[in-house]
Amino acid sequence: MSDPRTHYCPRPAGCGGAEVEIIHPPTSRCKPHDSACSARDTREVPSPRVVVPAEYAHRMDSPATPLVSARARARGETPHPDVITRAMAAVRGPYIALALYGSQARGTQRVDSDIDVLHVVSTAPGKYSDGDVNVTAYNIDTLRSMSVNGSLFMLHLRTDGHIISDPTGVLKRIFDDYRQPPNFAKAIAELAAAARALTVDDSAAYEDGLRKLGIYVARTACYAVLADRGEPEFDPEVVSRKLGIPSMARALRMRLDPPQSDDLEVLYLALLDLLGDIPPAETTLDSLAVQLLHESPYAATLMAQVLAGPTEGFEYTALAAPPI
């Protein structure tokens, strides 16, 4: 039985690869994407607007079952409705699917925890925030590539993610297609290369950006090491206990603490304790980025973002290539 609250335009014959717009509320008319597109039907979908690639439009008849974080499901928990409402309100523009990840999805959040949102798009990936809601928009094809190539971030999403809107089930299928790599050695090598930036000769000129780089690299290196052991874990407090490295415990807490004059040294020494030998840069940041461009492109990309100037955080969509 149709529901008059929403309208969508299903893919007609001959419509090619055009996208289908699903619009909420019902006062918005279904926007035809082809002169032959005259069919009308209704489905209940959440606001804001959903844009579904035409190849998936026929699957709207079978709404996907939401994927709940395995840990949260084991505890009988799901994200608080207010968290989901705020997450969806922060999303800019159309989406193919939405998911929560991080502490709010795991059920381990504190009162001051941010809300991390995955925004699946067909175009215009990027990262943006609305208060304490941090949204990372990934292109759907990029996510597919990351999944089949065993990306660490995709393992994170599969482990802790909570899908809040996936009308065609495409995101769940991407998660299901994840292929575990034999090891995470390449990811660990890239992160070790990135850690060299903490020792560049001109670190004082980029102190804030390098601190953010170091915090990101330390946290991600911990995740990669545990995943390489076959013990994937993405809760920083649990990670710290599992690793049992005192210097890394401080490094993992650093994102919550005000900056200190020795932060770069603390981060570098913690990564040394975790990963072993990390040669100091003995050059400037721009020179190091150029040196690493071919052998460690992920590390070089991180450094390029520091060189680009002040930022609230790293543009994760620029770091989407496997193995990270």
N, C-alpha and C positions, 0 to 999 in steps of 0.2 A: 504494500500500500504506500503510495507516495506521500511525502511530507511537504506541505506548502511552505515550510520555513526557509528552504533553500532551493536554488535552481542551478542546474549545470547543463552544459552543452556537450553531449556525447559526440564522439568522433564519427562523422558520416563517411560513407564511401567516397573515395577520391579526395579526401581531405589532406592526404600527404602527411608530413611530419609536423604540422602546426600544433601549437599547444592548445590545451583546453582550459578555459577559465572556469573556476568554480567560485561563485560569489555568494557572500552572506552580508546582509539579510535579503529577504525575498523581494524587496522593493527595487533591487538592482536587477535589471533585465539581463538575461544570458547574452553575452556578446558573441555574435556569429564570427567565426574565423574563416568562413568560406561561403560563397553564395549558395552552395548546396546544403549548407548546414541549417536545417529547419526543425530538427527533432528537439523535443523538450522532455525533460524528466526531472525528478527531484531526489536529493539525497541529503541526509543530515550531516553536515560537516562543520568544524569549528571556525570561528572568526580568528584571525583575519583571512583575507582571500587566499585560496589554495590554487596553485597553477599545476596542472598535471600534464606531463608529456603525453601526446596523443597515443603513443604506443601502449600506455597503461590505462587509458580511459575506460576501456571495456571492463576493467577489473573493479570498477567502482561498485559493481553489483555484489561484491564479496569484500566488505570492509575488513581490514587487517585487524587481528587481535593485538592489542598493545603489548609491547615487550617490556617487561619489568625487570629491573636489575636483579640478578640472581641472588645477591646478598639480601637485598630488601625483601624479595619474595620469600626467602627462607625465614625471615623474621616476621612475615605477614604484614609488611609495611609497604606503602606506596607514598609518593610525594604528596605533601599537603595540597589541597585544592587551591589555596591562595598562591602557592608557589607556581603552580601550573598557570593560573590566571595571569600572574605577573610576568611569567616567561612569555606567554603568547602576546600580551600587550606590548612587550618590548620589541617584538619582531617587526622589521621594516619591510614592506613590500610583500609580494606573493611568495609562497613556499610550496615545495613538493612534499616535504615531511619535516617534522620537528621532534627533537628529543632533548631530554635533560641528561646531563652526565655530571660526574663529580659528587661531592658530598650530599647534595640535595637529592640525587638519584639513589645514592647508596643508603641514605637514611642515617648518615653520620654527621650531619650538619651541626654547627654551633649557631648561637643567636646572631653572630656577625658574619655568617658564611654567605658568600656570593651565590648567585644562581647562574649556572653554566648551561648554555643552550646551543644545540646543534641546529642550524638552519640550512636545510637542503634546498638548493636553488638550481635552476638551469643556466643562469647567467649571473654575472656580477658577484663573484665570491668576495668575501672580505670579513673584517672583524669590527664590531661596534659595541657600545655599551649604553645602557639606560639605567642610571643609578648603579645599583649593585647587581644588575642583570647583565651578564657578559654573553654576547651572541657571536658565534663564529659561523659564517655562511660558507658552505662548501658546495662546489659544483658536483652534481650527481655522478658525472663520469669520473671525476677525481676520486670520489668515495669508492666507486666500483674498482678502480685500479688499486687503490690502497688496500682494499679488502682481499683481492685475489693475490696480492703481493705480500701479504702478511704484515701490514703496517702495525707498529706498536700502538698508535692512536686508535686504530680500528679494534685492536684487542681490548683497549681501555673501554671503548664504547660497547663492545659485546659483553664485557664483564660487568660494567656499572651503569650502562645506559638505560634510560626509561623513555620509550617512545610515547609522545603525547599526541601526535597526529601523524598518521601514515595512511591516507585514504586508499591508496592502491596496494599497500603492502610492499612497496619498492624498497624502503629502508630495511625492513625486516629481512627481505631476500638478500640484500647486500650483506647484512650481518651473517646470514646463514651461509653465504658464499666465502666467508673468511677462510683463508688457507694458512695454517700455522707454519711459519718457516722452520727449518731445522735448527736454527739458532738466531740470536740477535747480535752476532759479532759485528756485522757491518754498522748497525745502529750505534753500538757502543764505541766503535772506532770513530764515527763521525762526531759523537759527543765529546770524546777525548780530544779530538782536534779542535773543537769549539772551545774547550776549556783553556786552551793556550791563549785565547784572547784576554784572559784575566791577568796575564803577565806582560802585556805589551808596554813598550817604553812610554807611550803617551796616554796611559790609562787615566791620568788625572783629568784629561780633556773630555773623557767619555765615561766618567765614573758612574753616573746614574744608569746609563744604558748598559754598561758592562755588569753592573750589579744585577739588573733584570735578566741579562743573558745568563749570568752565573747561576741565579736561582732557578731559572728554567732548565738549564743543562744539568744541574745537580739533581733536581727532582726527576727529570726524564731519564737520567743515567741510572738512578736507583730503580725505576720501573723496568728499564731494559735489563739490568743485571738479574733482577728477580724473575722476569719473564724468561731469560736465558736459562735459569735454573729449573724452569718448569713450575714456578710458584708465582704466577702473575698477581700483583697487588698494586692498587692505585690509591690507597688511603695513606697519606704521608705519615701519620702516627703509627700505623701498623707497619709500614715500610721501615721506619726508623727502628722499631723493635726487632723486626726480622733481621735487619742487617747488623745491628749491634755495633755500629761505628760511631763513637761519641762525637767526633768532629762533624760527621754528616748529620747527626741529630740537630746540631745548631744550624747547619746550613738549611735544613728542611724547615726550620722554624723562622728563618730569616724573612720570608715573605710577609710575616705578621708583625715583624719588629721594625722600629725606626732605623734608618741607615746608621752604620757605625764606620769609623775611619778605617778599620781593618777588615771590612766585609769581603773585599776582593781576595785578600790573602786567605781568609777563613774558607771561602768557597773553593779556591784553588787547592788548598791543603786537604780539604774534605774529598775532593775529586781524586786527588793523588791516593788517598787512603782507600778509596773505592775501586779505582780503575788501574792503579799502578803507575808506571812511568809516563809522565806527560811533560815533554820537553818545553822549557820556557820559550817564549816567542823570540826574544832578543831582537825585536824590530817594532815598527809602528803598526797600528791596527790596520790601516789601509794596505800596507805591504803584506801583512800576514794574510789578509783576505784574498789578495791576488795570488799569493803562493799556493793557497789551498783550493783555489777555484776548480781545478780539474780533479784532484785526488780526493777532495772532501767538499763537494759542492754544497751540501747541507750546512756544514760549519761556516763556509764562506757566505752563505745567504744570511745566516744569523748575524755575522759581523757587519754585513752590508746594511742591515737594518739599524744597527747601533750607529754606524757612520751617517745614516740618513738623518739623524737628529732625534730630539726628544719624542718619546712615545709612551703611551700608557701600558703597552705590552707588545709582545711580538705578533706580527701578522701571520697567524698560524697557517692560513691558506697559502702563503708563500713557501711553507715548509711541508707541503703535502706529499711530496714524492716519497715512495718507500725508500728506506726501511723505517722511517720515523712515523 
